[in-house]
Amino acid sequence: MIVVADASPLNYPVLIAEIELLPALYDGVLIPAEGHRELQRPRTPPSATKWADHLPSWCEARVVASPNGPGVVRTRSGRARRLEMGNGYRPRGVNRNAV
């Protein structure tokens, strides 16, 4: 399963040195570009910033082209981007005809 996460659900596992639980539970994690930038802000704890500067292979930051697409409920802008990002996403290497 692929999950879409903003900064907070990634920040805290890094801070308690348990970030490796995520690839054990999920096939991958997608982060909206805004969430990735949030992890790199000066006020972010240094361990989280260091992690965000070198994302592991199971984690990918993406720009969301259309945060106002069909079916996206207007909430905070970051939440709308996460919803749109997960809409129709298929991991690389998945046979799209089989899904």
ZINORZI-V823479 format. One record per pair of residues at least 4 apart in sequence whose ideal C-beta (glycine too) atoms are under 8 Angstrom apart, sorted by sequence separation. I is the first residue (numbers start at 1). J is the second residue. D is the distance in whole Angstrom. If there is no record, write none. Layout:
{{I,J,D} {I,J,D}}
This chain:
{{5,9,4} {6,10,8} {7,11,5} {8,12,7} {9,13,7} {10,14,6} {11,15,6} {12,16,7} {20,24,7} {21,25,6} {22,26,6} {31,35,5} {32,36,7} {33,37,6} {34,38,6} {35,39,7} {36,40,7} {37,41,7} {40,44,7} {44,48,5} {45,49,7} {46,50,6} {47,51,6} {48,52,6} {49,53,6} {50,54,7} {51,55,8} {55,59,5} {68,72,6} {75,79,4} {76,80,7} {77,81,6} {78,82,7} {79,83,7} {80,84,6} {81,85,6} {82,86,7} {83,87,7} {85,89,7} {90,94,5} {94,98,7} {95,99,7} {5,10,6} {13,18,5} {14,19,5} {23,28,8} {31,36,5} {39,44,6} {44,49,5} {55,60,7} {67,72,7} {75,80,6} {94,99,7} {13,19,4} {38,44,7} {55,61,6} {68,74,8} {74,80,6} {90,96,6} {22,29,6} {73,80,7} {13,21,6} {31,39,8} {41,49,8} {44,52,8} {72,80,5} {10,19,7} {13,22,7} {39,48,5} {40,49,6} {90,99,6} {39,49,6} {67,77,7} {73,83,7} {72,83,5} {10,22,8} {39,51,7} {40,52,5} {68,80,7} {71,83,8} {72,84,5} {39,52,4} {40,53,7} {67,80,5} {67,81,5} {69,84,5} {72,87,8} {36,52,6} {68,84,8} {71,87,7} {64,81,4} {67,84,5} {66,84,6} {69,87,7} {3,22,8} {10,29,7} {36,55,8} {64,84,5} {10,31,7} {64,85,5} {3,26,5} {62,85,6} {2,26,7} {5,29,6} {7,31,8} {31,55,8} {1,26,5} {2,27,6} {3,28,8} {4,29,8} {5,30,7} {6,31,7} {10,35,8} {36,61,4} {1,27,6} {2,28,5} {3,29,6} {4,30,5} {5,31,6} {6,32,7} {35,61,8} {2,29,7} {3,30,7} {4,31,8} {2,30,6} {4,32,8} {6,34,8} {7,35,5} {11,39,6} {31,59,7} {33,61,6} {6,35,4} {7,36,8} {10,39,7} {29,58,6} {30,59,8} {31,60,7} {32,61,8} {33,62,6} {5,35,7} {15,45,6} {28,58,5} {29,59,5} {30,60,6} {31,61,5} {32,62,7} {33,63,5} {7,38,4} {14,45,8} {27,58,8} {28,59,7} {29,60,7} {30,61,8} {31,62,7} {32,63,8} {33,64,7} {6,38,7} {7,39,5} {15,47,6} {19,51,7} {26,58,8} {28,60,7} {30,62,6} {32,64,5} {11,44,7} {14,47,6} {15,48,6} {23,56,7} {11,45,7} {14,48,5} {23,58,4} {22,58,7} {7,44,8} {11,48,5} {14,51,5} {22,59,8} {10,48,7} {10,51,8} {10,52,8} {34,77,7} {35,78,6} {34,78,6} {32,78,6} {34,81,6} {35,82,8} {10,59,8} {32,81,4} {32,82,6} {32,85,6} {30,85,6} {30,86,7} {30,89,7} {28,91,6} {27,91,6} {6,78,6} {6,79,8} {6,82,6} {5,82,8} {4,82,5} {4,83,8} {4,85,5} {4,86,4} {2,86,8} {4,89,8} {2,89,6} {2,91,5}}
